[in-house]
């Protein structure tokens, strides 16, 4: 079952029938997970947060990761890498982040 609000949004975006001032990014933030908000799961301690985002710029996506992470209970206190990526949700009227996931790691970098 396809639960996209408009199943052909990717084609419309590709061919200019759907436009947006935003670009799509994947954000990978290093930091520390604390007591995460309900709906999110990660042991407390060092972790990576991955997030997909529609944003106006890489800088805005970086800022969004820090703010959204903080709201969830994650302190993005390390490196934040931004990559252009294919979207799995259509753009909206405003920037937004989605598909947020956490991966814990040891201080020596191992999961």
VEXVEX-419529 format. One record per residue (C-alpha): residue in three letters; x, y, z. Coordinates in nm, 3 decimals. Layout:
! residues N
<atom><type>ALA</type><xx>X</xx><yy>Y</yy><zz>Z</zz></atom>
...
***
This chain:
! residues 111
<atom><type>UNK</type><xx>0.000</xx><yy>0.000</yy><zz>0.000</zz></atom>
<atom><type>UNK</type><xx>0.133</xx><yy>0.343</yy><zz>-0.094</zz></atom>
<atom><type>UNK</type><xx>0.053</xx><yy>0.609</yy><zz>0.165</zz></atom>
<atom><type>UNK</type><xx>0.208</xx><yy>0.903</yy><zz>-0.024</zz></atom>
<atom><type>UNK</type><xx>-0.046</xx><yy>1.187</yy><zz>-0.035</zz></atom>
<atom><type>UNK</type><xx>0.022</xx><yy>1.212</yy><zz>-0.408</zz></atom>
<atom><type>UNK</type><xx>0.192</xx><yy>0.900</yy><zz>-0.546</zz></atom>
<atom><type>UNK</type><xx>0.356</xx><yy>1.072</yy><zz>-0.844</zz></atom>
<atom><type>UNK</type><xx>0.510</xx><yy>1.364</yy><zz>-0.651</zz></atom>
<atom><type>UNK</type><xx>0.865</xx><yy>1.251</yy><zz>-0.739</zz></atom>
<atom><type>UNK</type><xx>0.791</xx><yy>1.266</yy><zz>-1.111</zz></atom>
<atom><type>UNK</type><xx>0.624</xx><yy>1.604</yy><zz>-1.076</zz></atom>
<atom><type>UNK</type><xx>0.924</xx><yy>1.735</yy><zz>-0.881</zz></atom>
<atom><type>UNK</type><xx>1.172</xx><yy>1.595</yy><zz>-1.135</zz></atom>
<atom><type>UNK</type><xx>0.992</xx><yy>1.752</yy><zz>-1.433</zz></atom>
<atom><type>UNK</type><xx>0.913</xx><yy>2.087</yy><zz>-1.272</zz></atom>
<atom><type>UNK</type><xx>0.538</xx><yy>2.042</yy><zz>-1.226</zz></atom>
<atom><type>UNK</type><xx>0.597</xx><yy>2.053</yy><zz>-0.850</zz></atom>
<atom><type>UNK</type><xx>0.837</xx><yy>2.319</yy><zz>-0.729</zz></atom>
<atom><type>UNK</type><xx>0.993</xx><yy>2.396</yy><zz>-0.394</zz></atom>
<atom><type>UNK</type><xx>1.249</xx><yy>2.646</yy><zz>-0.270</zz></atom>
<atom><type>UNK</type><xx>1.405</xx><yy>2.363</yy><zz>-0.064</zz></atom>
<atom><type>UNK</type><xx>1.668</xx><yy>2.099</yy><zz>-0.129</zz></atom>
<atom><type>UNK</type><xx>1.663</xx><yy>1.753</yy><zz>0.021</zz></atom>
<atom><type>UNK</type><xx>1.943</xx><yy>1.644</yy><zz>0.253</zz></atom>
<atom><type>UNK</type><xx>2.053</xx><yy>1.360</yy><zz>0.476</zz></atom>
<atom><type>UNK</type><xx>2.205</xx><yy>1.485</yy><zz>0.801</zz></atom>
<atom><type>UNK</type><xx>2.437</xx><yy>1.276</yy><zz>1.019</zz></atom>
<atom><type>UNK</type><xx>2.506</xx><yy>1.430</yy><zz>1.359</zz></atom>
<atom><type>UNK</type><xx>2.745</xx><yy>1.304</yy><zz>1.626</zz></atom>
<atom><type>UNK</type><xx>2.651</xx><yy>1.365</yy><zz>1.987</zz></atom>
<atom><type>UNK</type><xx>2.510</xx><yy>1.227</yy><zz>2.307</zz></atom>
<atom><type>UNK</type><xx>2.168</xx><yy>1.069</yy><zz>2.355</zz></atom>
<atom><type>UNK</type><xx>2.000</xx><yy>1.144</yy><zz>2.684</zz></atom>
<atom><type>UNK</type><xx>1.648</xx><yy>1.057</yy><zz>2.791</zz></atom>
<atom><type>UNK</type><xx>1.482</xx><yy>1.061</yy><zz>2.449</zz></atom>
<atom><type>UNK</type><xx>1.126</xx><yy>1.173</yy><zz>2.391</zz></atom>
<atom><type>UNK</type><xx>0.864</xx><yy>0.900</yy><zz>2.349</zz></atom>
<atom><type>UNK</type><xx>0.879</xx><yy>0.736</yy><zz>2.008</zz></atom>
<atom><type>UNK</type><xx>1.260</xx><yy>0.744</yy><zz>1.989</zz></atom>
<atom><type>UNK</type><xx>1.494</xx><yy>0.476</yy><zz>2.115</zz></atom>
<atom><type>UNK</type><xx>1.866</xx><yy>0.480</yy><zz>2.190</zz></atom>
<atom><type>UNK</type><xx>2.070</xx><yy>0.392</yy><zz>2.498</zz></atom>
<atom><type>UNK</type><xx>2.201</xx><yy>0.697</yy><zz>2.680</zz></atom>
<atom><type>UNK</type><xx>2.552</xx><yy>0.789</yy><zz>2.572</zz></atom>
<atom><type>UNK</type><xx>2.748</xx><yy>0.858</yy><zz>2.253</zz></atom>
<atom><type>UNK</type><xx>2.536</xx><yy>0.820</yy><zz>1.940</zz></atom>
<atom><type>UNK</type><xx>2.479</xx><yy>0.931</yy><zz>1.585</zz></atom>
<atom><type>UNK</type><xx>2.149</xx><yy>1.085</yy><zz>1.479</zz></atom>
<atom><type>UNK</type><xx>2.047</xx><yy>1.043</yy><zz>1.116</zz></atom>
<atom><type>UNK</type><xx>1.774</xx><yy>1.264</yy><zz>0.975</zz></atom>
<atom><type>UNK</type><xx>1.628</xx><yy>1.338</yy><zz>0.634</zz></atom>
<atom><type>UNK</type><xx>1.539</xx><yy>1.702</yy><zz>0.580</zz></atom>
<atom><type>UNK</type><xx>1.389</xx><yy>1.944</yy><zz>0.335</zz></atom>
<atom><type>UNK</type><xx>1.577</xx><yy>2.272</yy><zz>0.395</zz></atom>
<atom><type>UNK</type><xx>1.675</xx><yy>2.591</yy><zz>0.214</zz></atom>
<atom><type>UNK</type><xx>2.049</xx><yy>2.525</yy><zz>0.254</zz></atom>
<atom><type>UNK</type><xx>2.298</xx><yy>2.285</yy><zz>0.411</zz></atom>
<atom><type>UNK</type><xx>2.342</xx><yy>2.537</yy><zz>0.694</zz></atom>
<atom><type>UNK</type><xx>1.970</xx><yy>2.534</yy><zz>0.765</zz></atom>
<atom><type>UNK</type><xx>1.969</xx><yy>2.151</yy><zz>0.764</zz></atom>
<atom><type>UNK</type><xx>2.261</xx><yy>2.155</yy><zz>1.012</zz></atom>
<atom><type>UNK</type><xx>2.073</xx><yy>2.399</yy><zz>1.237</zz></atom>
<atom><type>UNK</type><xx>1.754</xx><yy>2.192</yy><zz>1.212</zz></atom>
<atom><type>UNK</type><xx>1.941</xx><yy>1.877</yy><zz>1.323</zz></atom>
<atom><type>UNK</type><xx>2.077</xx><yy>2.056</yy><zz>1.630</zz></atom>
<atom><type>UNK</type><xx>1.739</xx><yy>2.205</yy><zz>1.727</zz></atom>
<atom><type>UNK</type><xx>1.530</xx><yy>1.895</yy><zz>1.653</zz></atom>
<atom><type>UNK</type><xx>1.787</xx><yy>1.674</yy><zz>1.824</zz></atom>
<atom><type>UNK</type><xx>1.779</xx><yy>1.892</yy><zz>2.136</zz></atom>
<atom><type>UNK</type><xx>1.398</xx><yy>1.878</yy><zz>2.137</zz></atom>
<atom><type>UNK</type><xx>1.412</xx><yy>1.496</yy><zz>2.124</zz></atom>
<atom><type>UNK</type><xx>1.681</xx><yy>1.466</yy><zz>2.394</zz></atom>
<atom><type>UNK</type><xx>1.996</xx><yy>1.446</yy><zz>2.179</zz></atom>
<atom><type>UNK</type><xx>2.288</xx><yy>1.687</yy><zz>2.215</zz></atom>
<atom><type>UNK</type><xx>2.456</xx><yy>1.726</yy><zz>1.875</zz></atom>
<atom><type>UNK</type><xx>2.792</xx><yy>1.827</yy><zz>2.021</zz></atom>
<atom><type>UNK</type><xx>3.017</xx><yy>1.679</yy><zz>1.754</zz></atom>
<atom><type>UNK</type><xx>3.050</xx><yy>1.675</yy><zz>1.381</zz></atom>
<atom><type>UNK</type><xx>2.739</xx><yy>1.729</yy><zz>1.167</zz></atom>
<atom><type>UNK</type><xx>2.771</xx><yy>1.609</yy><zz>0.808</zz></atom>
<atom><type>UNK</type><xx>2.525</xx><yy>1.709</yy><zz>0.537</zz></atom>
<atom><type>UNK</type><xx>2.466</xx><yy>1.512</yy><zz>0.216</zz></atom>
<atom><type>UNK</type><xx>2.233</xx><yy>1.577</yy><zz>-0.075</zz></atom>
<atom><type>UNK</type><xx>1.996</xx><yy>1.281</yy><zz>-0.088</zz></atom>
<atom><type>UNK</type><xx>1.686</xx><yy>1.149</yy><zz>-0.259</zz></atom>
<atom><type>UNK</type><xx>1.367</xx><yy>1.228</yy><zz>-0.074</zz></atom>
<atom><type>UNK</type><xx>1.122</xx><yy>0.969</yy><zz>0.053</zz></atom>
<atom><type>UNK</type><xx>0.861</xx><yy>1.231</yy><zz>0.148</zz></atom>
<atom><type>UNK</type><xx>0.740</xx><yy>1.522</yy><zz>-0.065</zz></atom>
<atom><type>UNK</type><xx>0.835</xx><yy>1.880</yy><zz>0.021</zz></atom>
<atom><type>UNK</type><xx>0.596</xx><yy>2.090</yy><zz>0.226</zz></atom>
<atom><type>UNK</type><xx>0.536</xx><yy>2.460</yy><zz>0.261</zz></atom>
<atom><type>UNK</type><xx>0.803</xx><yy>2.487</yy><zz>0.534</zz></atom>
<atom><type>UNK</type><xx>1.136</xx><yy>2.312</yy><zz>0.602</zz></atom>
<atom><type>UNK</type><xx>1.105</xx><yy>1.990</yy><zz>0.804</zz></atom>
<atom><type>UNK</type><xx>1.300</xx><yy>1.688</yy><zz>0.922</zz></atom>
<atom><type>UNK</type><xx>1.180</xx><yy>1.329</yy><zz>0.923</zz></atom>
<atom><type>UNK</type><xx>1.286</xx><yy>0.963</yy><zz>0.946</zz></atom>
<atom><type>UNK</type><xx>1.502</xx><yy>1.038</yy><zz>1.250</zz></atom>
<atom><type>UNK</type><xx>1.706</xx><yy>0.743</yy><zz>1.377</zz></atom>
<atom><type>UNK</type><xx>1.975</xx><yy>0.694</yy><zz>1.638</zz></atom>
<atom><type>UNK</type><xx>2.277</xx><yy>0.464</yy><zz>1.638</zz></atom>
<atom><type>UNK</type><xx>2.478</xx><yy>0.430</yy><zz>1.960</zz></atom>
<atom><type>UNK</type><xx>2.857</xx><yy>0.387</yy><zz>1.951</zz></atom>
<atom><type>UNK</type><xx>3.143</xx><yy>0.338</yy><zz>2.195</zz></atom>
<atom><type>UNK</type><xx>3.395</xx><yy>0.613</yy><zz>2.254</zz></atom>
<atom><type>UNK</type><xx>3.643</xx><yy>0.421</yy><zz>2.038</zz></atom>
<atom><type>UNK</type><xx>3.400</xx><yy>0.450</yy><zz>1.745</zz></atom>
<atom><type>UNK</type><xx>3.258</xx><yy>0.096</yy><zz>1.746</zz></atom>
<atom><type>UNK</type><xx>2.884</xx><yy>0.032</yy><zz>1.753</zz></atom>
***
